[in-house]
């Protein structure tokens, strides 16, 4: 899981507790690729976003999360006066498009 004090850790712990169990957390990192590698090698279970597959088939067994709120917010920040810069606009549009594509493919 992510380190204590992070929003992702709070979300994951709440999800587990609502499912009726207290997770045995043995590894902590913010690096999702490490989460993936630990799961691939059979050392851990992991809560991974669909984006980690980058369009490729999953390399581990995948289970759906329980229904409910399964969303996250991504914020971008730029210096004052730069929000209309073409590169910033393109980045934000790419984020919107990926989020839409993932939501559509997951049938959320």
C-alpha positions, 0 to 999 in steps of 0.5 A: 500500500501507499504510505500512511497519511496519503489519500490513497492509503486512506482510501485502500484501508477504508475499502478493505475495512468496509469489505470486513477485513484489516489488511496485513500491510508488509510493503509501503511505497508510492510507486505503483510499478513496485506494487505491480511487481510485488503482485506479479511475483506473488509477494503481495496483493495490490489495488492498481488503477487500470492505467497501470496496464497501458493498454496491454493485457493484465499480468496478474489476476484481476478482480473488480472492486465492490460497487460504490464510489470508484473515482479519483480526482486529478488536479493540475497546477500552473503558474499564473498566466500560463493556463492557456499555454498550448502545452498546458492545454494539450496536457490537460486535454490528454488527461481528460481523454484518457480518463474518459477512455478508461471510464468507458472501457471499465463501464463505470 
